Amino acid sequence: MGRILVHEFTTLDGVVDAPTWTFDFGFDPKMGETIAELTGRSRAILLGRTTYEMFEPAWSTRTADDDPGAPFFNDTQKYVVSSTPAEPTWRNSTILGPYDAEAIRRLKDEIEGDVYVSGSGTLVRAMLADGLVDELHLFVFPLTRGTGPRLLAENAAPLTLSLTACEAYDNGVIHLGYAPSPQKG
């Protein structure tokens, strides 16, 4: 049975839109090590349609010489949640159809290893609400955007999480790892 590991780049005010704003901070090698640890445990990738459409042209032509993460993104089986009918354009990709919490639970049960999710804000919001996220890894960049899509919607149900990791990088980014807290009853 797999676990779902979510990785998000976010601003201090929680904005997670297409993170071109990260470019100004560079990519600290220790961030790469942390992300490589997450992807190294994962045997599948789960993405929302918008993130898939951003990742496919960015990753599909890269090689290990271009980026050490390229083999993971290109060779790993990808599952795409999308309500828009489409044929996959990136190798090792399967369109799952519209979001269905039970389908995601079945996928977790079928995967021998963890399932990696990057970006995919709409999908992650739904999975958080349905208790499907096993680890949430936030890379918090030292800026605010004011407006834009946020990881947690204003009307989202409250969540209680336990801190599992905390690391500061030289570029000013903070990695915060969380897991769901056991329900008190």
C-alpha positions as CSV (number, residue, x, y, z in Angstrom):
1,M,0.0,0.0,0.0
2,G,1.4,3.4,-1.0
3,R,1.3,6.6,0.8
4,I,0.6,10.0,-0.9
5,L,3.5,12.5,-0.5
6,V,2.6,16.0,-1.6
7,H,5.2,18.6,-2.4
8,E,4.2,22.3,-2.8
9,F,6.1,25.5,-3.5
10,T,4.2,28.2,-1.6
11,T,4.5,31.9,-0.6
12,L,4.2,33.1,3.0
13,D,0.6,34.0,2.3
14,G,-0.2,30.5,0.9
15,V,-0.2,31.2,-2.8
16,V,0.6,28.1,-4.9
17,D,-0.1,29.2,-8.4
18,A,2.4,28.5,-11.3
19,P,5.5,29.3,-9.2
20,T,7.6,31.3,-11.6
21,W,8.2,33.6,-8.6
22,T,10.6,30.9,-7.2
23,F,13.1,31.7,-9.9
24,D,14.4,34.8,-8.1
25,F,15.5,32.6,-5.2
26,G,17.5,30.0,-7.1
27,F,17.4,26.4,-6.2
28,D,19.4,25.5,-3.2
29,P,21.0,22.0,-3.6
30,K,19.7,20.9,-0.2
31,M,16.2,21.5,-1.5
32,G,17.0,19.2,-4.4
33,E,18.2,16.6,-1.8
34,T,14.9,16.8,0.1
35,I,12.8,16.5,-3.1
36,A,15.0,13.6,-4.3
37,E,14.3,11.8,-1.0
38,L,10.6,12.2,-1.7
39,T,10.8,11.1,-5.3
40,G,13.2,8.3,-4.4
41,R,10.5,6.6,-2.2
42,S,7.8,7.0,-4.9
43,R,6.8,4.5,-7.5
44,A,4.0,6.7,-9.1
45,I,3.2,10.3,-9.8
46,L,-0.3,11.7,-9.3
47,L,-1.1,15.1,-10.9
48,G,-4.0,17.3,-11.7
49,R,-4.5,18.2,-15.4
50,T,-3.1,21.7,-15.2
51,T,0.1,20.6,-13.5
52,Y,0.4,17.7,-16.0
53,E,0.1,20.2,-18.9
54,M,2.8,22.3,-17.3
55,F,5.1,19.4,-16.5
56,E,4.8,17.5,-19.8
57,P,6.6,20.0,-22.0
58,A,9.1,21.0,-19.3
59,W,10.2,17.4,-18.4
60,S,9.4,15.1,-21.3
61,T,12.5,16.2,-23.4
62,R,14.9,16.4,-20.5
63,T,17.5,13.8,-19.8
64,A,19.5,12.9,-16.7
65,D,22.3,15.1,-18.2
66,D,19.9,18.1,-18.2
67,D,18.5,17.4,-14.7
68,P,19.0,14.5,-12.3
69,G,15.2,14.5,-11.7
70,A,14.4,13.8,-15.4
71,P,14.4,10.0,-15.2
72,F,12.0,10.0,-12.3
73,F,9.5,12.3,-14.1
74,N,9.8,10.6,-17.5
75,D,10.1,6.9,-16.5
76,T,7.7,6.7,-13.6
77,Q,4.0,5.9,-14.2
78,K,1.9,9.0,-14.1
79,Y,-1.8,9.2,-13.2
80,V,-3.7,12.3,-14.1
81,V,-6.9,13.5,-12.5
82,S,-8.9,15.4,-15.1
83,S,-12.5,16.0,-15.9
84,T,-11.5,17.1,-19.4
85,P,-11.4,14.1,-21.8
86,A,-7.9,13.8,-23.2
87,E,-5.4,11.3,-24.4
88,P,-2.1,11.3,-22.5
89,T,0.8,12.9,-24.4
90,W,3.6,12.0,-22.1
91,R,4.8,8.4,-21.9
92,N,3.8,6.3,-18.9
93,S,0.7,8.4,-18.4
94,T,-2.9,7.3,-17.6
95,I,-5.8,9.7,-17.4
96,L,-7.9,8.6,-14.4
97,G,-10.9,10.9,-15.1
98,P,-12.6,13.3,-12.7
99,Y,-11.6,13.4,-9.1
100,D,-12.9,10.4,-7.2
101,A,-11.7,9.8,-3.6
102,E,-12.4,6.1,-3.8
103,A,-10.4,5.8,-7.1
104,I,-7.4,7.5,-5.3
105,R,-7.7,5.2,-2.3
106,R,-7.7,2.2,-4.7
107,L,-4.6,3.6,-6.5
108,K,-2.8,4.0,-3.1
109,D,-3.6,0.3,-2.3
110,E,-2.3,-0.9,-5.7
111,I,1.0,1.0,-5.8
112,E,4.0,-0.8,-4.3
113,G,5.6,2.3,-2.8
114,D,4.7,5.9,-2.4
115,V,2.8,8.2,-4.7
116,Y,4.3,11.6,-5.4
117,V,2.2,14.7,-6.0
118,S,3.7,18.1,-7.0
119,G,1.6,21.3,-7.4
120,S,-1.9,20.2,-8.5
121,G,-3.6,22.6,-6.0
122,T,-7.2,21.6,-6.8
123,L,-6.4,17.9,-6.5
124,V,-4.4,18.4,-3.3
125,R,-7.2,20.5,-1.7
126,A,-9.7,17.7,-2.5
127,M,-7.3,15.0,-1.2
128,L,-6.7,16.9,2.0
129,A,-10.4,17.3,2.6
130,D,-10.8,13.5,2.0
131,G,-7.9,12.6,4.3
132,L,-5.9,11.1,1.5
133,V,-2.6,13.0,2.0
134,D,-0.1,11.1,4.2
135,E,2.7,13.7,4.0
136,L,2.5,17.4,3.1
137,H,5.9,19.0,2.2
138,L,5.7,22.8,1.9
139,F,8.6,24.7,0.6
140,V,7.8,28.2,1.8
141,F,9.4,31.1,-0.1
142,P,10.1,34.4,1.6
143,L,7.6,36.5,-0.2
144,T,3.9,37.3,-0.5
145,R,1.8,37.5,-3.6
146,G,-1.4,39.1,-2.2
147,T,-3.6,37.3,-4.6
148,G,-3.7,34.0,-6.3
149,P,-4.8,30.4,-5.7
150,R,-4.0,29.2,-2.2
151,L,-3.3,25.7,-1.1
152,L,-6.0,25.9,1.6
153,A,-9.2,27.7,0.6
154,E,-10.7,30.2,3.0
155,N,-13.7,28.0,3.6
156,A,-11.7,24.7,4.0
157,A,-12.5,22.5,6.9
158,P,-9.9,22.8,9.7
159,L,-7.0,20.4,9.7
160,T,-4.7,19.4,12.5
161,L,-1.2,18.3,11.4
162,S,2.0,17.2,13.1
163,L,5.3,18.7,12.2
164,T,7.7,16.0,10.8
165,A,10.4,18.1,9.2
166,C,11.7,21.6,9.3
167,E,14.8,22.8,7.5
168,A,16.0,26.3,6.4
169,Y,17.9,26.7,3.2
170,D,20.5,29.3,2.3
171,N,18.2,30.9,-0.3
172,G,15.7,31.8,2.4
173,V,13.2,29.0,1.7
174,I,11.9,26.9,4.6
175,H,10.9,23.2,4.2
176,L,8.0,22.2,6.5
177,G,7.0,18.6,6.5
178,Y,3.6,17.6,8.0
179,A,1.6,14.4,8.6
180,P,-2.0,14.1,9.7
181,S,-2.4,14.2,13.4
182,P,-4.3,11.3,15.0
183,Q,-7.9,12.1,15.6
184,K,-8.6,12.8,19.3
185,G,-11.8,11.3,20.5
